[in-house]
Amino acid sequence: MFPNRLDQRATQVAAHLEDIVARYPAHALRDAMAYALRGGKRMRAFLVMESAALHDVPEACALQAAAAVEALHAYSLVHDDLPCMDDDDLRRGQPTVHIKWDDATAVLVGDALQTLAFQLLSDPATHTDPAVRVALIASLAQASGAAGMVLGQALDIAAETAETPLTLDQITQLQGHKTGALISWSAEAGARLAGADPSALAAYARALGLAFQIADDILDVEGDAAKAGKRLQKDADAGKATFVSLLGLEGAKSRARALTQEAEDALAPYGAAADHLRQAARFVISRES
């Protein structure tokens, strides 16, 4: 069953991150880092672990890369929740870091988690070849920086005060950076660790990332805030354009289903060995949180 496989991977990565963070000096910063890393589906870590399994990468190596992307993702959430950004008080069903501690602690937690991601990738435990480690570091920096996730966040903030709502093409571009870039890095990580061609996984990830965001927009309309663990309908309340507002609810669902099929089709070169990744694509549009 896919949920069991997802939970298994999430448990592995959570334990690895807990062990790493526990080695830091006892301090509120360490406690807040551990807090920020709790919970979540860990879909990005799952993609790393499963793409690595496809290429017979040792699990211990894959675990390092999976923990790295989860640390970086957690940093982005901590900073995104700050009053100067999205100003959220709930994340993964618990008070956000700046609510439980304060703004300064949240900024520092984000800083520490971001640097932890690159520390993990630079560790020889990730790969014995320094060139592979450097390539992983460089590609994650690209995916998460001013040409990737951070650009997407900047475009999202600008959209809040834009005189006209974004078009479908503009939203697709925005989410390709904000959400899609890290999903792409995660899905391609296994091939990069193995020195294999990542093109099939890249095509899979492009479709998956967009389906993931459309599913988020659908959940923002139809979801249960208690299950989602965060405030819903923020975009609608702010008058921002979303895939649902532009395509309609049924149109958005249809587009998500088509993207899921596109993602599954991209995995054809791997045959049945990629079934867990196919199930991940189906899960993305059927989830309730």
C-alpha positions in Angstrom: 0.0 0.0 0.0 1.3 3.4 -1.0 0.5 5.2 2.3 2.5 2.7 4.2 5.5 3.2 1.9 5.2 7.0 2.2 5.0 6.7 6.0 8.0 4.3 6.1 10.1 6.8 4.1 8.9 9.7 6.2 9.8 7.8 9.4 13.3 7.1 8.1 14.0 10.7 7.2 12.5 12.1 10.4 14.7 9.8 12.5 17.8 10.8 10.6 17.0 14.5 10.9 16.3 14.2 14.6 19.6 12.5 15.2 21.5 15.2 13.2 19.8 18.1 15.0 20.3 16.5 18.4 24.1 16.9 17.9 23.9 20.7 18.0 24.5 22.5 21.3 21.5 22.7 23.7 19.8 25.9 22.9 16.4 27.3 21.9 17.7 27.4 18.4 18.2 23.7 18.3 14.8 23.1 19.9 13.1 25.3 17.3 14.9 23.6 14.5 13.7 20.2 15.6 10.2 21.7 16.0 10.2 23.1 12.5 11.2 19.7 11.1 8.3 17.8 12.6 5.4 16.4 10.7 4.5 16.8 7.0 4.1 14.2 4.3 7.8 14.4 3.3 6.9 13.9 -0.3 10.2 15.5 -1.5 12.2 13.0 0.7 10.0 10.2 -0.7 10.9 11.2 -4.3 14.6 11.2 -3.4 14.5 7.8 -1.7 12.4 6.2 -4.5 14.4 7.7 -7.4 17.6 6.5 -5.7 16.1 3.0 -5.2 15.4 2.9 -9.0 19.1 3.3 -9.6 20.4 1.0 -6.8 21.9 3.8 -4.8 22.7 2.8 -1.3 19.9 3.8 1.1 22.3 5.5 3.5 23.4 7.9 0.7 19.9 8.5 -0.4 18.9 9.3 3.2 21.4 12.1 3.3 20.0 13.8 0.2 16.4 13.2 1.3 17.2 14.9 4.7 18.9 17.8 2.9 15.9 18.6 0.8 13.5 18.3 3.8 15.7 20.7 5.8 15.7 23.2 2.9 11.9 22.8 2.5 11.4 23.3 6.2 13.5 26.5 6.1 11.3 27.9 3.3 8.1 27.2 5.3 9.5 28.9 8.4 10.4 32.0 6.5 7.2 31.9 4.4 5.1 31.9 7.6 6.7 35.1 8.9 4.6 38.3 9.3 6.6 40.0 6.5 5.8 37.2 4.1 2.5 35.1 4.3 1.9 35.9 8.0 0.6 32.4 9.0 0.1 31.3 12.6 -0.5 27.6 11.9 1.7 25.0 10.0 1.4 21.2 10.0 -1.2 21.5 12.7 0.9 23.4 15.2 1.8 27.0 15.9 4.3 28.4 13.4 7.9 29.0 14.7 7.6 32.7 15.0 4.4 32.3 17.1 5.8 29.7 19.4 9.1 31.6 19.8 9.5 34.9 18.0 10.4 36.5 14.6 14.1 36.6 15.3 14.2 32.9 16.3 12.2 32.0 13.2 14.7 33.8 10.9 17.6 32.1 12.5 16.0 28.7 12.4 15.4 29.2 8.7 19.0 30.2 8.2 20.3 27.2 10.1 18.1 24.7 8.3 19.1 26.1 4.9 22.8 25.7 5.7 22.2 22.3 7.2 20.9 21.1 3.8 24.2 22.0 2.1 26.2 20.6 5.0 24.5 17.2 4.5 25.1 17.2 0.7 28.8 18.1 1.2 29.3 15.1 3.6 31.2 12.1 2.1 28.4 10.0 3.6 26.2 11.3 0.7 28.6 10.2 -2.0 32.3 9.2 -2.1 32.9 11.2 -5.2 33.4 15.0 -4.4 32.3 15.8 -8.0 28.9 14.2 -7.4 28.5 16.0 -4.1 29.4 19.4 -5.7 26.9 18.7 -8.5 24.2 18.0 -5.9 25.0 21.1 -4.0 25.0 23.3 -7.2 21.7 21.9 -8.5 20.0 22.3 -5.1 21.3 25.9 -4.9 19.9 26.5 -8.4 16.5 25.0 -7.5 16.1 26.9 -4.3 17.6 30.3 -5.1 16.9 33.3 -7.2 16.3 31.2 -10.3 14.1 28.7 -8.5 12.0 28.6 -5.3 13.0 32.1 -4.0 12.0 33.6 -7.3 8.7 31.8 -7.1 8.1 33.3 -3.7 9.0 36.8 -4.9 6.6 36.4 -7.8 3.9 35.3 -5.4 4.4 38.3 -3.1 4.3 40.6 -6.1 1.1 39.0 -7.2 -0.6 40.1 -4.0 -0.3 43.8 -4.9 -0.5 43.5 -8.7 -3.2 45.7 -10.3 -4.4 42.7 -12.4 -4.6 39.0 -11.4 -2.0 36.7 -13.0 -2.8 34.8 -16.1 -2.8 31.0 -16.3 0.7 31.1 -18.0 2.0 33.4 -15.3 0.7 31.2 -12.4 2.2 28.1 -14.1 5.5 29.9 -14.3 5.3 31.1 -10.7 4.5 27.6 -9.3 7.1 26.0 -11.5 9.6 28.0 -9.5 8.0 28.1 -6.0 6.9 24.4 -5.8 8.1 22.6 -8.9 11.9 23.4 -8.6 12.4 21.5 -5.3 10.1 18.6 -6.5 12.2 18.4 -9.6 15.4 18.3 -7.7 14.1 15.6 -5.4 12.9 13.3 -8.2 16.1 13.7 -10.2 18.4 13.2 -7.1 18.5 9.4 -7.4 19.8 9.6 -11.0 22.3 12.3 -10.0 23.6 10.1 -7.2 24.0 7.2 -9.6 25.5 9.2 -12.4 22.6 8.3 -14.7 20.5 10.3 -17.1 17.8 12.2 -15.2 15.7 13.2 -18.2 12.8 10.7 -17.6 12.6 11.7 -14.0 12.8 15.4 -14.9 9.7 15.0 -17.2 7.9 13.1 -14.4 8.7 15.8 -11.9 7.6 18.7 -14.1 4.1 17.2 -14.4 4.0 16.1 -10.8 5.0 19.5 -9.5 2.3 21.3 -11.4 -0.3 18.6 -10.4 0.8 19.1 -6.8 0.1 22.8 -6.9 -3.2 22.4 -8.6 -4.2 19.9 -5.9 -3.2 22.5 -3.3 -5.4 25.1 -4.9 -8.3 22.6 -4.9 -7.7 21.7 -1.3 -7.7 25.5 -0.5 -11.3 25.5 -1.7 -12.6 22.1 -0.7 -10.2 21.0 2.1 -10.7 20.7 5.8 -8.4 23.1 7.7 -8.1 20.6 10.6 -6.8 17.9 8.2 -4.6 20.4 6.3 -3.0 21.7 9.4 -3.0 25.3 8.1 -5.3 28.2 7.3 -7.3 27.7 4.0 -8.9 30.0 1.4 -6.2 32.6 1.9 -5.8 33.2 -1.8 -9.5 33.6 -2.4 -9.8 36.0 0.5 -7.0 38.0 -0.9 -8.5 38.0 -4.4 -5.4 36.2 -5.9 -5.8 34.2 -9.1 -5.3 30.5 -8.7 -5.7 27.5 -10.9 -9.2 27.0 -9.5 -10.2 30.6 -10.1 -9.0 30.5 -13.7 -9.9 27.0 -14.7 -12.9 26.4 -12.4 -13.0 23.6 -9.9 -13.8 20.9 -12.3 -11.4 22.2 -14.9 -8.6 22.3 -12.3 -9.4 18.7 -11.3 -9.3 17.6 -14.9 -6.0 19.3 -15.5 -4.5 17.7 -12.4 -5.7 14.2 -13.6 -4.1 14.8 -17.0 -0.8 15.9 -15.4 -0.9 12.8 -13.2 -1.2 10.6 -16.3 1.6 12.6 -18.0 3.8 12.0 -14.9 3.1 8.3 -15.0 3.8 8.0 -18.7 7.2 9.6 -18.2 8.3 6.7 -16.1 7.8 4.1 -18.9 11.6 3.5 -19.3 11.6 2.1 -15.8 8.8 -0.3 -16.1 7.2 -1.8 -13.0 10.2 -0.7 -10.9 8.8 2.8 -10.8 5.4 1.8 -9.5 5.9 3.6 -6.2 6.6 6.9 -8.0 3.5 6.3 -10.2 1.5 5.8 -7.0 3.0 9.1 -5.6 1.5 10.9 -8.6 -1.9 9.5 -8.0 -1.7 10.3 -4.3 -0.9 13.9 -5.0 -4.3 14.6 -6.5 -6.3 12.4 -4.1 -4.8 13.6 -0.8 -6.9 15.5 1.8 -4.1 17.5 3.4 
